[in-house]
Amino acid sequence: MNNTGGPAFPTSNGGSPDDGMTLRDYFAAKAMPFTYQFWMTDYYHPDAVDAEIRAEESREGLTTVVDLIAETAYAMADAMLKAREA
């Protein structure tokens, strides 16, 4: 992903555009509570009949549910950046 959206909080003090948080980082941080809720409450809800199977399938290639939460947050951020371009 090359499109970071630029700096989230640009300054006029002449700092580098690479300093600080990008718009992609900002969007991912804003999406984090929703991705946490999805993975921890909705997707893995213990009352779901196939919760254990879905949990195991989703974790392939990732070490922890924390990785799933972070990757989903950044996927949402990428979608938000793409929507801004439309």
C-alpha positions as CSV (number, residue, x, y, z in Angstrom):
1,M,0.0,0.0,0.0
2,N,1.7,3.2,-1.2
3,N,-1.1,5.6,-0.5
4,T,-0.8,6.8,3.1
5,G,-3.0,9.8,2.5
6,G,-0.2,12.1,3.6
7,P,0.3,13.6,7.0
8,A,-2.8,13.4,9.3
9,F,-1.9,16.7,11.0
10,P,0.3,18.7,8.7
11,T,2.2,21.6,10.3
12,S,3.6,24.8,8.8
13,N,6.9,24.5,10.7
14,G,8.7,23.0,7.8
15,G,8.8,19.5,9.1
16,S,9.2,16.5,6.8
17,P,6.0,15.0,5.4
18,D,7.2,11.7,6.8
19,D,7.1,13.0,10.4
20,G,4.4,11.8,12.6
21,M,1.1,10.0,11.9
22,T,-0.2,9.5,8.4
23,L,-3.8,9.8,7.4
24,R,-3.8,6.0,7.0
25,D,-2.6,5.6,10.5
26,Y,-5.2,8.0,11.8
27,F,-8.0,6.1,9.9
28,A,-6.7,2.8,11.3
29,A,-6.7,4.1,14.8
30,K,-10.3,5.4,14.4
31,A,-11.3,2.0,13.0
32,M,-9.7,0.0,15.8
33,P,-12.6,0.0,18.3
34,F,-14.9,-1.4,15.6
35,T,-12.4,-4.0,14.4
36,Y,-11.9,-5.1,18.0
37,Q,-15.6,-5.4,18.5
38,F,-16.0,-7.4,15.3
39,W,-13.2,-9.9,16.1
40,M,-13.7,-10.2,19.9
41,T,-17.5,-9.9,20.3
42,D,-19.3,-10.5,17.0
43,Y,-17.1,-13.0,15.0
44,Y,-15.9,-15.1,18.0
45,H,-19.1,-14.9,19.9
46,P,-19.2,-18.0,22.0
47,D,-22.9,-18.7,21.2
48,A,-22.1,-19.0,17.5
49,V,-22.4,-22.6,16.4
50,D,-19.2,-22.5,14.4
51,A,-17.2,-19.9,16.4
52,E,-14.3,-22.2,17.1
53,I,-14.0,-23.3,13.4
54,R,-14.1,-19.7,12.2
55,A,-11.6,-18.6,14.8
56,E,-9.1,-21.3,13.7
57,E,-9.6,-20.6,9.9
58,S,-9.2,-16.8,10.4
59,R,-5.9,-17.2,12.3
60,E,-4.0,-19.0,9.6
61,G,-0.8,-17.1,9.0
62,L,-1.4,-14.7,11.9
63,T,0.1,-15.2,15.3
64,T,-2.7,-13.7,17.5
65,V,-6.1,-12.2,17.4
66,V,-4.3,-8.9,17.9
67,D,-2.8,-9.3,14.5
68,L,-6.3,-9.8,13.0
69,I,-7.6,-6.7,14.7
70,A,-4.7,-4.5,13.5
71,E,-4.8,-5.9,9.9
72,T,-8.6,-5.4,9.7
73,A,-8.2,-1.8,11.0
74,Y,-5.6,-1.1,8.3
75,A,-7.8,-2.7,5.7
76,M,-10.6,-0.4,6.7
77,A,-8.2,2.6,6.5
78,D,-7.2,1.5,3.0
79,A,-10.9,1.4,2.0
80,M,-11.4,4.9,3.5
81,L,-8.5,6.3,1.5
82,K,-9.8,4.6,-1.7
83,A,-13.2,6.2,-1.1
84,R,-11.6,9.6,-0.8
85,E,-10.1,9.2,-4.2
86,A,-13.5,8.5,-5.8
